[in-house]
Amino acid sequence: MSAAVIDGRAAAAEVRAKVATAAAAFQTKTGRQPGLATVLVGEDPASAVYVRSKGKATGEAGMASFSHTLPASTAEGELLDLVAALNPDDAVDGILVQLPLPPQIDAARVIAAIDPAKDVDGFHALNAGRLATGLDALVPCTPLGCLHLLKAQLGDLAGLEAVVVGRSNIVGKPMALLLIGASATVTIAHSRTRDLPEVVRRADIVVAAVGRAEMIKGDWIKPGATVIDVGINRVPGDGGKGRLVGDVEFASVSEVAGAITPVPGGVGPMTIAMLLRNTIVAAHRRAGLTDPEGL
């Protein structure tokens, strides 16, 4: 068996096209563009690239982008003051503070300061609680993108057995809650799970978000399972250049699975697409409009 490769770039392009259509309709109804504010503290190269790509994607979707870049020496109080200014700004529908933050800033305190209605990362405790209790919430972008890919590949997820390898607040826990909401039977596993290969082997759906390069091997996978690889790890490559790999050993797993996401080109593009989706949804809710269809 050779697994079907799930094209995250194509799926993300479809979502972004729908967001652009919804953004144009929103502007016609309200007289303004939906707006996303991004905040970058410091000069971490990966974060800077990511924030720039978010700003570019926001503009391409017909939404206003407000970029705030602060020095690495910024005090926590300064960042909290900026968040406090963005919360009541009617031009801003979504606020994203790029993580990680410098050590002098408490990320949890900053996240808690963001208006939950503008929390397009879905990290605020109120949104996490609403997701856990089955209420409408702004959901973390990466697990939401994973769910989108799973539904596109498998259709109805009800009754399927899913194993999420990873228990972070950003991916693992919300991923499990989204799968429960889709009526899958869910196990959360992690690096300290006893007999982890056997736990993974029983799953129809495997979501790997453990942060260890190529940890999950082909003989861990149930034949025909769908595997979503969230991991992004840089390992040594030919000629001394690094290469990106996931948490799944793609070569061996693709010989057993029914479908698998590649790294790169799988989950990654969906994360930004779902950020745009969350922003347009937040804009509609703030304006008292029903959520846009198909998103």
C-alpha positions in Angstrom: 0.0 0.0 0.0 1.2 3.5 -0.7 -0.7 6.2 1.1 -2.5 9.1 -0.6 -0.7 12.3 0.2 -3.0 15.0 1.6 -2.3 18.3 -0.1 -2.5 21.0 2.6 -1.5 23.7 0.2 -4.5 23.0 -2.0 -6.9 22.7 0.9 -5.6 26.0 2.4 -6.1 27.8 -1.0 -9.7 26.7 -1.0 -10.2 28.1 2.5 -8.5 31.4 1.7 -10.6 31.8 -1.4 -13.8 31.4 0.7 -12.4 33.9 3.3 -11.8 36.4 0.6 -15.3 36.1 -0.7 -16.7 36.5 2.9 -14.4 39.5 3.5 -15.7 41.2 0.4 -19.3 40.6 1.4 -18.5 41.8 5.0 -17.1 45.1 3.6 -20.2 45.6 1.4 -22.5 45.1 4.5 -20.5 47.1 7.0 -18.4 49.6 5.0 -15.1 48.4 6.4 -12.6 45.6 6.0 -12.2 42.9 8.6 -8.9 43.7 10.5 -6.2 41.6 12.0 -3.5 43.0 14.3 -0.3 41.1 14.7 2.2 41.8 17.5 5.9 40.7 17.3 8.2 41.2 20.2 11.9 40.7 19.4 13.8 39.6 16.4 13.4 35.8 16.3 13.9 35.1 12.5 11.3 32.3 12.3 8.7 34.4 14.1 9.4 37.4 11.9 9.0 35.3 8.7 5.8 33.8 10.1 4.3 37.2 11.0 5.2 38.6 7.6 3.5 35.7 5.9 0.4 36.2 8.0 0.3 39.9 7.1 0.7 39.1 3.4 -2.1 36.5 3.5 -4.4 38.9 5.4 -4.0 41.5 2.6 -4.5 38.9 -0.1 -7.8 37.9 1.6 -9.1 41.5 1.4 -8.6 42.2 5.1 -6.8 45.0 6.8 -3.5 44.1 8.4 -2.1 46.1 11.4 1.5 45.1 12.2 3.1 46.0 15.5 6.8 45.2 16.0 8.4 45.8 19.4 12.0 45.4 20.5 13.1 42.4 22.5 13.7 44.6 25.5 10.0 45.5 25.7 8.6 45.4 29.2 5.6 43.3 30.0 3.6 46.4 30.9 4.3 48.0 27.5 3.0 44.9 25.7 -0.1 44.8 27.9 -0.7 48.5 27.2 -0.7 47.8 23.5 -3.1 44.9 23.9 -5.4 47.2 26.0 -5.3 49.7 23.1 -6.2 47.1 20.5 -9.1 45.5 22.4 -11.5 48.5 21.9 -10.2 49.4 18.4 -13.2 49.0 16.1 -11.0 48.5 13.1 -9.4 45.4 14.7 -11.4 42.1 14.8 -8.5 39.8 15.6 -5.4 40.2 17.8 -2.5 37.8 17.5 0.6 38.1 19.7 3.3 35.9 18.2 4.8 33.4 20.6 7.3 32.7 22.0 7.8 36.0 23.9 11.0 37.2 25.6 11.6 35.8 29.0 10.7 39.0 30.9 7.1 38.7 29.6 4.6 36.3 31.0 2.8 34.9 27.9 -0.1 33.6 30.0 -0.8 37.1 31.3 -0.7 38.6 27.8 -3.0 36.0 26.4 -5.5 36.6 29.3 -5.4 40.3 28.5 -6.7 39.8 24.9 -10.4 40.3 24.4 -11.8 36.7 23.9 -13.9 38.0 21.0 -10.7 39.0 19.2 -8.6 36.0 20.3 -8.1 34.5 16.9 -5.3 32.2 18.2 -8.0 30.6 20.4 -5.6 30.5 23.4 -7.7 32.5 25.9 -9.0 30.5 28.8 -12.6 31.5 27.9 -12.3 30.2 24.4 -10.6 27.0 25.7 -13.5 26.5 28.2 -16.1 27.1 25.6 -14.5 24.5 23.3 -14.3 22.0 26.2 -18.0 22.5 27.0 -19.1 22.2 23.4 -20.0 25.9 22.9 -19.1 28.1 19.9 -15.5 29.3 20.4 -12.5 30.7 18.5 -10.4 27.5 18.2 -6.6 27.2 17.9 -5.7 27.4 14.2 -3.5 24.3 13.8 -6.0 21.7 15.3 -8.8 23.4 13.4 -6.8 23.0 10.2 -6.2 19.3 11.1 -9.9 18.7 11.5 -10.6 20.3 8.2 -8.2 18.0 6.5 -9.6 15.0 8.2 -13.2 15.8 7.2 -12.1 16.5 3.7 -10.4 13.1 3.5 -12.8 10.9 5.5 -16.1 12.7 5.6 -18.0 11.7 8.8 -15.6 11.0 11.6 -18.3 9.5 13.9 -17.3 6.2 15.5 -13.7 6.3 14.3 -10.9 5.7 16.8 -8.5 8.6 17.0 -5.2 8.8 18.9 -3.6 12.3 19.4 0.0 12.0 20.3 0.8 15.2 22.2 -1.0 17.0 25.0 -0.1 20.7 24.6 -2.7 23.4 25.1 -2.0 24.7 21.6 -2.5 21.5 19.6 -3.0 18.2 21.5 -5.8 19.1 23.9 -7.9 21.2 21.5 -7.4 18.6 18.8 -8.8 15.9 21.1 -11.8 18.1 21.9 -12.5 18.8 18.3 -12.4 15.1 17.5 -14.8 14.4 20.4 -17.1 17.1 19.0 -17.0 15.2 15.7 -18.1 12.0 17.6 -14.8 10.2 17.2 -13.5 8.0 20.1 -10.4 9.7 21.3 -7.2 8.8 23.2 -4.7 11.4 24.2 -1.2 9.8 24.2 2.3 11.3 24.7 5.9 10.5 25.0 5.4 8.8 28.4 2.5 6.7 27.4 3.1 3.0 28.2 3.4 0.9 25.1 2.9 3.9 22.9 3.3 2.0 19.6 0.4 -0.4 20.6 -1.8 2.5 21.5 -1.2 4.2 18.2 -1.6 1.0 16.3 -5.3 0.7 17.1 -6.2 4.1 15.7 -8.1 4.9 12.5 -6.8 8.5 12.8 -3.4 9.4 14.2 -2.6 13.1 14.9 1.1 13.4 15.7 2.0 16.5 17.7 4.7 15.4 20.1 7.6 17.5 18.9 10.1 14.6 18.2 11.5 14.1 14.8 10.3 11.0 13.0 9.2 9.4 16.3 6.3 7.5 14.9 7.3 4.6 12.6 5.5 2.6 10.0 5.0 -0.5 12.2 3.1 1.7 14.7 0.3 2.4 12.2 -2.9 0.4 11.5 -3.1 -0.4 7.8 -5.3 2.2 6.1 -5.2 4.7 8.9 -5.2 8.4 8.2 -2.1 10.2 9.6 -1.9 13.9 10.3 1.6 15.1 11.0 1.8 18.4 12.9 5.5 18.2 13.7 8.1 20.5 12.2 11.6 19.5 13.1 14.9 20.6 11.4 17.4 17.7 11.1 20.8 17.5 9.4 20.6 16.9 5.6 22.8 16.1 2.7 25.7 18.6 2.2 25.4 19.9 5.7 22.1 21.6 5.0 19.2 21.0 7.3 15.9 19.6 6.2 12.4 19.7 7.6 10.7 16.5 8.9 7.6 15.8 10.9 7.0 13.7 14.0 6.2 10.8 11.6 8.7 8.8 9.7 7.1 9.6 6.3 8.8 6.8 4.2 7.8 3.9 6.4 4.4 5.3 7.5 3.3 6.1 3.9 3.7 2.4 3.1 1.1 1.4 5.7 -1.3 4.4 6.0 -4.2 5.1 3.8 -3.5 8.8 3.7 -0.9 11.1 5.2 0.1 14.7 5.4 3.6 15.6 4.2 6.0 17.9 6.0 6.3 20.6 4.7 3.1 21.2 2.7 0.6 19.5 4.9 -0.7 21.0 8.1 1.4 24.2 7.9 -0.5 26.0 5.2 -3.8 25.2 7.0 -2.6 27.1 10.1 -2.6 30.5 8.4 -5.7 29.7 6.5 -7.6 29.0 9.7 -6.2 32.2 11.2 -7.9 34.1 8.4 -11.0 32.0 8.9 -11.0 32.9 12.6 -10.6 36.6 11.8 -13.5 36.7 9.4 -15.7 34.8 11.9 -14.7 37.1 14.7 -15.5 40.1 12.5 -19.0 38.8 11.7 -19.8 38.0 15.4 -18.6 41.4 16.5 -20.8 43.1 13.9 -23.8 41.0 15.0 -23.8 39.0 11.7 -24.3 35.3 11.3 -21.1 33.3 10.6 -20.2 33.1 6.9 -21.3 29.9 5.3 -18.8 27.2 4.5 -16.2 28.3 7.0 
